[in-house]
């Protein structure tokens, strides 16, 4: 019986010591962090083809970065007088705490074929409602 109590006391002490190493409720730095949108770079590749690069921290995953790029593409297309944009490709990568998106979009005055077509005015309004900057 005394051995059991001694063992329990030792386990209790070890558990308390381990608990002191990692404060309760501690979460990884990027979890729960509000997104910080760090800017958009735009390069016109052709009269109707644009490359956009975005950077942000606080993204929960690559879909947040893709949404930021989509908002930037929609705003750029709208500013240039295009009613539609179609995603050609998007590459998302993470370096430390910063996420980067590199995307190419085809701009069009009429609805282009394809599954990833954006109606620019609707997309910009949606981005604004979601708090995602487009400029």
Wavefront OBJ file of the C-alpha trace (Angstrom):
o trace
v 0.000 0.000 0.000
v 2.804 2.405 0.870
v 4.450 1.632 -2.491
v 1.247 2.570 -4.347
v 0.991 5.872 -2.493
v 4.647 6.599 -3.209
v 4.118 5.789 -6.904
v 1.042 8.010 -7.073
v 2.920 10.855 -5.388
v 5.802 10.474 -7.860
v 3.402 10.453 -10.835
v 1.629 13.494 -9.465
v 4.908 15.379 -9.097
v 6.010 14.396 -12.610
v 2.675 15.470 -14.078
v 2.865 18.829 -12.307
v 6.414 19.360 -13.559
v 5.398 18.589 -17.138
v 2.423 20.894 -16.828
v 4.761 23.738 -15.884
v 6.607 23.305 -19.185
v 3.571 24.067 -21.363
v 1.071 26.584 -19.983
v -2.547 25.472 -20.181
v -4.440 26.843 -23.145
v -1.313 27.624 -25.156
v -1.974 27.335 -28.887
v 0.371 27.507 -31.842
v 1.203 31.101 -32.806
v -0.768 31.123 -36.066
v -3.931 29.462 -34.732
v -6.589 31.997 -33.878
v -4.527 34.873 -35.268
v -6.514 37.398 -37.298
v -5.520 37.552 -40.972
v -3.115 40.329 -41.922
v -3.231 41.098 -45.629
v 0.225 42.250 -46.675
v -0.379 43.445 -50.192
v -1.010 42.657 -53.824
v 1.385 42.843 -56.752
v -0.085 42.840 -60.264
v 1.655 42.264 -63.603
v -0.241 42.515 -66.884
v 1.045 39.629 -69.025
v -1.121 40.391 -72.070
v -4.121 42.631 -72.747
v -6.418 40.072 -71.089
v -4.035 38.017 -68.920
v -2.878 39.127 -65.471
v -0.535 37.681 -62.854
v -1.188 38.502 -59.201
v 0.934 37.829 -56.156
v -0.488 38.187 -52.650
v 1.005 37.753 -49.183
v -0.638 37.349 -45.799
v -0.206 36.028 -42.289
v -2.881 34.492 -40.097
v -4.357 32.330 -42.883
v -5.920 29.129 -41.574
v -4.911 27.337 -44.778
v -4.289 27.820 -48.497
v -7.946 28.543 -49.215
v -7.651 31.893 -47.389
v -4.742 32.830 -49.655
v -6.674 31.756 -52.760
v -9.641 33.887 -51.654
v -7.358 36.915 -51.226
v -5.990 36.389 -54.746
v -9.494 35.936 -56.171
v -10.580 39.223 -54.575
v -7.539 41.006 -56.011
v -8.193 39.554 -59.476
v -11.858 40.543 -59.388
v -11.038 44.122 -58.400
v -8.305 44.440 -61.024
v -10.592 43.074 -63.750
v -13.397 45.424 -62.687
v -11.009 48.415 -62.667
v -9.914 47.545 -66.223
v -13.535 47.322 -67.443
v -13.828 43.529 -67.534
v -16.968 41.899 -66.173
v -15.431 38.455 -65.778
v -12.233 36.710 -64.813
v -11.291 33.048 -65.077
v -8.661 31.458 -62.873
v -5.926 29.841 -64.946
v -3.794 28.667 -62.025
v -2.912 29.452 -58.435
v 0.150 28.344 -56.491
v 0.090 28.716 -52.703
v 3.125 28.309 -50.464
v 4.043 29.092 -46.895
v 7.360 30.428 -45.634
v 7.490 30.720 -41.857
v 4.330 32.521 -40.773
v 3.741 34.152 -44.175
v 1.564 32.630 -46.887
v 2.080 33.565 -50.545
v -0.242 33.173 -53.497
v 0.820 33.387 -57.124
v -2.137 33.362 -59.519
v -2.884 33.958 -63.181
v -6.321 35.050 -64.406
v -7.822 35.526 -67.857
v -9.919 38.708 -68.058
v -12.998 38.907 -70.254
v -15.856 41.247 -71.111
v -18.140 38.237 -71.715
v -18.484 35.120 -69.601
v -15.632 32.778 -70.519
v -15.957 29.015 -70.530
v -14.615 27.141 -67.557
v -15.477 26.184 -64.016
v -13.552 28.898 -62.196
v -15.308 31.923 -63.687
v -15.691 35.018 -61.526
v -18.382 37.654 -62.021
v -16.206 40.575 -60.981
v -18.803 42.965 -59.498
v -20.371 40.183 -57.410
v -16.977 38.927 -56.242
v -15.780 42.386 -55.156
v -18.997 42.913 -53.157
v -18.606 39.490 -51.527
v -14.973 40.209 -50.658
v -15.963 43.480 -49.057
v -18.674 41.743 -47.010
v -16.119 39.141 -45.843
v -13.536 41.796 -44.967
v -11.030 40.609 -47.584
v -9.255 43.540 -49.252
v -9.150 43.649 -53.025
v -6.652 46.477 -53.478
l 1 2 3 4 5 6 7 8 9 10 11 12 13 14 15 16 17 18 19 20 21 22 23 24 25 26 27 28 29 30 31 32 33 34 35 36 37 38 39 40 41 42 43 44 45 46 47 48 49 50 51 52 53 54 55 56 57 58 59 60 61 62 63 64 65 66 67 68 69 70 71 72 73 74 75 76 77 78 79 80 81 82 83 84 85 86 87 88 89 90 91 92 93 94 95 96 97 98 99 100 101 102 103 104 105 106 107 108 109 110 111 112 113 114 115 116 117 118 119 120 121 122 123 124 125 126 127 128 129 130 131 132 133 134 135
